[in-house]
Amino acid sequence: MNQVTDEEREQQDVRLKDNMAKIKYKLIVMSGKGGVGKTTVAVNLAYALSSTDAKVGIIDTDIHGPNIAKMLGVEQESLTGSLSGIRPVEVRPNLKAVSMAFTGTDPDKPIIWRGPLKTGVIKQFLSDVDWGELDYLVIDSPPGTGDEPLSVCQFIGDIDGSIIVTTPQDVAILDSRKAVLFFTRAWYPRHRHR
């Protein structure tokens, strides 16, 4: 595995900041438990916002179970590169998407990665994808409060809101409370004191 130099890391941080500055609103969709409809909410939110002529991007940070490509009906598409970065998949006018599902990996094979690799891919999606000017970036996070949502909150820093998705079962609600506390502790205190 290639080691990233301090200079390369600094350059990526600059690209990340520049990319995020072009996006008006950043929304993370989370859940405490899997199978509650989080990706469905994220995809429908992105689609609905793009239907209002807003420019929308959706990023799938669920590295192990990326589903937005399937739900958007573009699972056969692939990410491509250009001089300005990675091109997101154009789903429809005003809606772009990025997901591990677009990287040519076999959808039937598991991605067996530890935290640093997942964190690196998420940072690359945020810094190296040529989103252009967006009104909204919808971030579909995997269930729980682990590496992926924490990385998103830390890398972006100024997330405008979180949508916590749950179902009415006691266990799902219990886990959703953890997601709410995670978001308020990981992000809200810094944002509130600006």
C-alpha positions, 0 to 999 in steps of 0.5 A: 500500500502506498504511503500518503505524504504530508504534502499529499495529505495537505493538498487533499485537505485543500481540495476537500475544503474547496469542494465543500465551499461550493455546496450550500447545504450538507445533510447526513441521513443516519440510523442507529440500526440497519434495515429501517429505510435510511437509504430509501429516505436519502434517495427520495430526499435527493430525488425530490430536491433535484425535482425542484431544480436544485442541484443535488449530489448524493454520496453513499458512504456505506462502503460495505453495503452500497445501495443508492446505485440500485435504488436510483436505477443506475447500478450499471454506471461507473465513475470516470476521471477527468482533469478536474477530478472524479466525475460523479454519475449523472442520474438525471438533470440536477442529480449526481451520485457517488458510491462504491457501487460505481467503482467496478467492484463485484456486487456479490463480493464483500468489501472487507476493509478496516476503518482507515481504508473506509475513511480514506475512500470517504475523504476521497469522495468528498475531496476528489469528486468534481461535484461542481456547484451544488445546492444540496449534498445528501450523505447516506451513512451506514447504520450506527455511529462508527467510522463512516458517519464520524469521518463525514462529520469530521471531514465536512465540519459544517453539516447543516443537519441530520435526518435520523431514520427509524421504525417504531420497534423499541430496539430501533428507537433505542439505537436511534437515540444513540444516533441523535446523541452521536450527531449532537456530540460529534457536530452540533456543539462546534456548529452552535458556537460559531 
